[in-house]
Amino acid sequence: MLTAAALASLAAPALAQQAESWPNRPVRIVVPFVPGGPTDVSVRIVAEQLRQRLGQPFVIENRGGAGGLLGAQLVAQAAPDGYTLLYTSSSVAIGPSLQPGLGFDPLRDLAPVSLVTDVATTLVVRPDAPMGSIADLVSRAKASPGSLSYGTSGVGSSNHLTAALLAFTAGIELLHVPFRGTTQATAALFGHNIDMVFASTAETLAHYRDGKVRVLGVATASRLPEMPDVPTIGETLPGYVAPNWFALFGPAAISPVIVGRLEAELSAIGRLSAVRDQFATLGITPLMSNASTMRARMAEDVPTWRRVVQQAGIRAE
């Protein structure tokens, strides 16, 4: 009778050969959020470039739920053959702290491939809002705790944690109103049902350019070229920064050969002026790192966001 080790040794050459010939059929990229958000927008640009360069369709499959964790689990449990990948936001480093009962650990169950993009988070209000700055917001929130409401794309989303970090840093209390997506949150803002929205530039830049919203601040370390007149939140609350990255992952046991191929292709895509121009119109910054950089980022972010969740007392619905 063959032992498990013997079976694995027999299978290894076949797996290596499959990795060398990857991809020879369509590749599925799971996006663990509803269509239309910044994750969806940026991944479609990347997927089209991968299709052109590798000669196979890269098919986007939206699998929303549990703050992005359901889609992440789907990929973690998929065959590690490179034909099921995950494109998700920094929320993948947040979710396990909110829902530990799911038994999902991104550091254990997923293989980082590459940081792909960074999409700045903005804090927007209506043009007629009485709040004209972050300092004004903080002052009003301190005068009337819990009276100011903000919308995000859901409990445990990166936007939610960005807002929670702001409230904790400023020592204020804000009322969180979660929605299924930022489109619904923005509609609630325009309908005067909430006071502000935390959302990415991919979702707010067009409204800002059209004068439909006022951007009080961005959650980045420095001001954005697309919004040079908008201060960083850290200019008012020193030390505050909340990166909102997007990245590609595979199942934990995916072949290093496939990871290396994806790293190289993404690096080349990130250098294309046409792609950079597409990203720039949406306020998206290409990162295109590698697996080791992505792994280090995850190792840093998971405990950081765990502290924010604990300090803010956030609970999953």
C-alpha positions as CSV (number, residue, x, y, z in Angstrom):
1,M,0.0,0.0,0.0
2,L,1.3,3.4,-0.9
3,T,1.8,5.9,1.9
4,A,0.5,9.5,1.7
5,A,4.1,10.6,1.3
6,A,4.6,8.2,-1.6
7,L,1.4,9.4,-3.3
8,A,2.5,13.0,-2.9
9,S,5.8,12.2,-4.5
10,L,4.1,10.6,-7.4
11,A,1.8,13.6,-7.9
12,A,4.5,16.2,-7.6
13,P,5.9,15.9,-11.2
14,A,2.3,16.2,-12.6
15,L,1.6,19.2,-10.5
16,A,4.9,20.8,-11.5
17,Q,4.1,20.2,-15.1
18,Q,0.7,21.8,-14.7
19,A,2.2,24.8,-13.1
20,E,4.7,25.3,-15.9
21,S,1.9,25.2,-18.5
22,W,-0.4,27.6,-16.5
23,P,-2.7,29.0,-17.7
24,N,-4.1,26.8,-20.4
25,R,-7.8,27.4,-19.5
26,P,-9.9,30.3,-18.1
27,V,-8.9,31.6,-14.6
28,R,-11.5,32.7,-12.1
29,I,-10.9,35.7,-9.9
30,V,-13.2,35.9,-7.0
31,V,-14.1,39.4,-5.8
32,P,-15.7,39.0,-2.3
33,F,-17.9,42.1,-2.6
34,V,-21.0,43.2,-4.6
35,P,-20.3,44.6,-8.1
36,G,-19.5,48.2,-8.7
37,G,-17.1,49.0,-5.9
38,P,-13.4,50.0,-6.1
39,T,-12.4,46.3,-5.9
40,D,-14.5,45.6,-8.9
41,V,-13.3,48.6,-10.8
42,S,-9.6,48.0,-10.4
43,V,-9.7,44.2,-10.9
44,R,-11.4,44.5,-14.2
45,I,-8.6,46.7,-15.5
46,V,-6.0,44.2,-14.3
47,A,-8.0,41.1,-15.5
48,E,-8.2,42.5,-19.1
49,Q,-4.5,43.1,-19.2
50,L,-3.8,39.5,-17.9
51,R,-6.1,38.2,-20.6
52,Q,-4.2,40.0,-23.3
53,R,-0.8,39.0,-22.0
54,L,-1.5,35.3,-21.0
55,G,-4.0,34.4,-23.7
56,Q,-6.8,33.1,-21.4
57,P,-9.9,34.8,-20.0
58,F,-9.7,36.0,-16.4
59,V,-13.3,35.8,-15.3
60,I,-14.5,38.0,-12.4
61,E,-16.9,36.3,-10.0
62,N,-18.5,38.5,-7.3
63,R,-19.1,36.6,-4.1
64,G,-20.2,39.1,-1.4
65,G,-20.9,38.3,2.2
66,A,-19.4,38.5,5.8
67,G,-17.3,41.6,5.0
68,G,-15.4,39.8,2.2
69,L,-14.6,36.6,4.2
70,L,-17.0,34.3,2.4
71,G,-15.3,34.9,-0.9
72,A,-11.9,34.6,0.7
73,Q,-12.8,31.2,2.3
74,L,-14.0,30.0,-1.1
75,V,-10.6,30.6,-2.6
76,A,-8.8,29.2,0.4
77,Q,-10.7,25.9,-0.1
78,A,-10.2,25.8,-3.9
79,A,-7.7,23.6,-5.6
80,P,-4.3,25.2,-5.5
81,D,-3.9,25.0,-9.3
82,G,-3.9,28.7,-10.1
83,Y,-7.3,28.7,-11.7
84,T,-9.1,30.2,-8.7
85,L,-7.6,33.5,-7.3
86,L,-8.8,36.1,-4.9
87,Y,-8.7,39.9,-5.5
88,T,-9.7,41.7,-2.3
89,S,-9.1,44.8,-0.2
90,S,-7.3,45.3,3.1
91,S,-10.6,44.1,4.7
92,V,-9.1,40.6,4.4
93,A,-6.8,41.6,7.3
94,I,-9.8,42.9,9.3
95,G,-12.4,40.2,9.0
96,P,-10.9,37.5,11.2
97,S,-10.9,39.9,14.2
98,L,-14.6,40.6,13.7
99,Q,-15.7,37.0,13.0
100,P,-13.3,34.6,14.7
101,G,-16.0,31.9,14.7
102,L,-15.5,31.4,11.0
103,G,-12.2,29.8,11.7
104,F,-10.5,31.6,8.8
105,D,-6.9,32.9,9.1
106,P,-5.7,34.8,6.0
107,L,-2.1,34.4,7.1
108,R,-2.5,30.6,7.2
109,D,-5.1,29.9,4.5
110,L,-4.1,32.2,1.7
111,A,-0.9,32.7,-0.3
112,P,-0.1,36.3,-1.0
113,V,0.7,37.0,-4.7
114,S,1.1,40.8,-4.9
115,L,-0.2,44.2,-3.7
116,V,-1.9,45.5,-6.8
117,T,-3.3,49.0,-6.0
118,D,-3.9,51.5,-3.3
119,V,-7.1,53.4,-3.3
120,A,-7.3,56.3,-0.9
121,T,-10.3,56.6,1.4
122,T,-12.1,59.9,1.5
123,L,-14.4,61.5,4.1
124,V,-17.2,63.3,2.1
125,V,-20.1,65.4,3.1
126,R,-22.7,67.3,1.1
127,P,-21.7,70.8,-0.2
128,D,-24.3,72.4,2.1
129,A,-23.1,70.5,5.2
130,P,-22.3,72.7,8.2
131,M,-19.0,70.9,8.7
132,G,-16.2,72.5,6.7
133,S,-13.2,70.7,8.0
134,I,-12.0,67.7,10.1
135,A,-11.5,70.1,13.0
136,D,-15.1,71.2,12.7
137,L,-16.3,67.6,12.6
138,V,-14.4,66.8,15.7
139,S,-15.7,69.8,17.5
140,R,-19.3,69.1,16.6
141,A,-18.9,65.4,17.5
142,K,-17.5,66.3,20.9
143,A,-20.3,68.7,21.6
144,S,-23.0,66.1,20.8
145,P,-21.6,62.5,21.0
146,G,-23.2,60.1,18.6
147,S,-25.2,62.7,16.7
148,L,-23.2,62.6,13.5
149,S,-23.8,59.6,11.3
150,Y,-21.6,58.1,8.6
151,G,-22.2,55.5,6.0
152,T,-19.9,52.8,4.7
153,S,-20.0,49.7,2.5
154,G,-20.7,47.5,5.6
155,V,-19.6,46.3,9.1
156,G,-16.0,45.3,9.0
157,S,-15.2,46.9,5.7
158,S,-12.0,48.8,5.4
159,N,-14.0,52.0,5.2
160,H,-15.7,51.1,8.5
161,L,-12.3,50.5,10.2
162,T,-10.9,53.8,8.7
163,A,-13.8,55.7,10.3
164,A,-13.4,53.8,13.6
165,L,-9.7,54.6,13.7
166,L,-10.6,58.3,13.2
167,A,-13.1,58.3,16.0
168,F,-10.7,56.5,18.3
169,T,-7.8,58.9,17.4
170,A,-10.0,62.0,17.9
171,G,-11.7,60.7,21.0
172,I,-15.2,61.2,19.5
173,E,-18.3,59.0,19.1
174,L,-19.8,58.7,15.6
175,L,-22.9,56.7,14.5
176,H,-22.1,54.0,12.0
177,V,-24.8,53.3,9.4
178,P,-23.7,50.3,7.2
179,F,-25.0,49.7,3.7
180,R,-24.6,46.9,1.1
181,G,-22.3,49.1,-0.9
182,T,-21.0,52.6,-1.2
183,T,-23.5,53.5,-3.9
184,Q,-26.3,53.0,-1.4
185,A,-24.4,55.0,1.3
186,T,-23.9,57.9,-1.1
187,A,-27.6,57.9,-2.1
188,A,-28.4,58.1,1.6
189,L,-26.0,61.1,1.9
190,F,-27.6,62.9,-1.0
191,G,-31.0,62.1,0.5
192,H,-30.0,63.8,3.8
193,N,-30.4,60.5,5.7
194,I,-26.8,60.5,7.0
195,D,-24.2,63.2,7.6
196,M,-21.1,61.8,5.8
197,V,-19.6,58.9,3.9
198,F,-16.3,57.1,4.1
199,A,-15.5,55.8,0.6
200,S,-12.7,55.4,-1.8
201,T,-11.6,57.9,-4.5
202,A,-12.8,55.4,-7.1
203,E,-16.3,56.1,-5.8
204,T,-16.1,59.8,-4.8
205,L,-13.6,61.4,-7.2
206,A,-16.2,62.0,-9.9
207,H,-18.7,63.5,-7.4
208,Y,-15.8,65.7,-6.1
209,R,-15.0,67.0,-9.6
210,D,-18.6,67.7,-10.3
211,G,-19.0,69.6,-7.0
212,K,-21.6,67.2,-5.7
213,V,-19.7,66.5,-2.5
214,R,-17.2,68.3,-0.3
215,V,-14.2,66.2,0.7
216,L,-13.1,67.0,4.3
217,G,-10.0,64.8,4.3
218,V,-8.2,61.8,2.9
219,A,-6.9,58.9,5.0
220,T,-3.5,58.8,3.3
221,A,-0.1,59.9,4.6
222,S,0.2,62.7,2.0
223,R,-2.2,64.8,-0.1
224,L,-3.5,63.3,-3.4
225,P,-2.5,64.9,-6.8
226,E,-6.2,64.4,-7.8
227,M,-7.4,66.5,-4.8
228,P,-4.5,68.9,-4.1
229,D,-6.7,71.2,-2.1
230,V,-8.0,68.5,0.2
231,P,-5.9,68.0,3.4
232,T,-5.0,64.6,4.9
233,I,-6.9,63.7,8.1
234,G,-3.5,63.5,9.7
235,E,-2.9,67.2,9.2
236,T,-5.6,67.7,11.9
237,L,-5.1,64.4,13.8
238,P,-1.3,63.8,13.8
239,G,-0.2,60.2,13.1
240,Y,-3.5,59.2,11.5
241,V,-3.3,57.2,8.3
242,A,-5.4,54.3,7.1
243,P,-4.1,52.7,3.9
244,N,-6.7,51.0,1.7
245,W,-4.8,48.5,-0.5
246,F,-6.1,45.9,-2.9
247,A,-4.2,42.6,-3.6
248,L,-4.2,39.3,-5.3
249,F,-4.1,36.0,-3.4
250,G,-4.3,32.3,-4.2
251,P,-5.0,29.2,-2.1
252,A,-2.2,28.5,0.5
253,A,-0.7,25.6,-1.5
254,I,-0.5,27.4,-4.9
255,S,2.7,26.6,-6.8
256,P,5.5,29.2,-6.4
257,V,5.9,28.9,-10.2
258,I,2.4,30.3,-10.7
259,V,2.9,33.0,-8.1
260,G,6.2,34.0,-9.8
261,R,4.4,34.2,-13.2
262,L,1.7,36.4,-11.8
263,E,4.3,38.6,-10.0
264,A,6.1,39.2,-13.2
265,E,3.0,39.9,-15.3
266,L,1.6,42.3,-12.7
267,S,4.9,44.2,-12.5
268,A,4.8,44.6,-16.3
269,I,1.2,45.7,-16.2
270,G,1.9,48.3,-13.6
271,R,4.5,49.9,-15.9
272,L,2.1,50.4,-18.8
273,S,1.2,54.1,-19.2
274,A,-2.3,53.2,-20.5
275,V,-3.0,51.3,-17.3
276,R,-1.5,54.0,-15.1
277,D,-3.7,56.6,-16.9
278,Q,-6.8,54.5,-16.3
279,F,-6.0,54.2,-12.6
280,A,-5.2,57.9,-12.3
281,T,-8.6,58.9,-13.5
282,L,-10.1,57.0,-10.6
283,G,-7.6,58.2,-8.0
284,I,-6.0,54.7,-7.9
285,T,-2.3,54.2,-7.3
286,P,-0.6,51.1,-8.8
287,L,1.6,49.2,-6.3
288,M,2.4,45.9,-8.1
289,S,4.7,44.5,-5.4
290,N,5.6,40.8,-4.9
291,A,4.6,37.9,-2.7
292,S,7.1,38.6,0.1
293,T,6.1,42.3,0.3
294,M,2.5,41.3,0.4
295,R,3.1,38.7,3.1
296,A,5.0,41.3,5.3
297,R,2.1,43.7,4.8
298,M,-0.4,41.2,6.0
299,A,1.7,40.3,9.0
300,E,1.7,43.9,10.0
301,D,-1.9,44.8,9.2
302,V,-3.7,41.8,10.8
303,P,-2.6,42.7,14.4
304,T,-3.0,46.4,13.7
305,W,-6.6,46.2,12.7
306,R,-7.2,43.7,15.5
307,R,-6.2,46.4,18.0
308,V,-8.6,48.9,16.3
309,V,-11.5,46.4,16.4
310,Q,-10.8,45.8,20.1
311,Q,-10.3,49.4,21.0
312,A,-13.4,50.6,19.1
313,G,-15.5,47.7,20.4
314,I,-16.7,46.7,16.9
315,R,-18.8,43.6,16.6
316,A,-20.0,41.8,13.4
317,E,-23.7,41.9,12.8
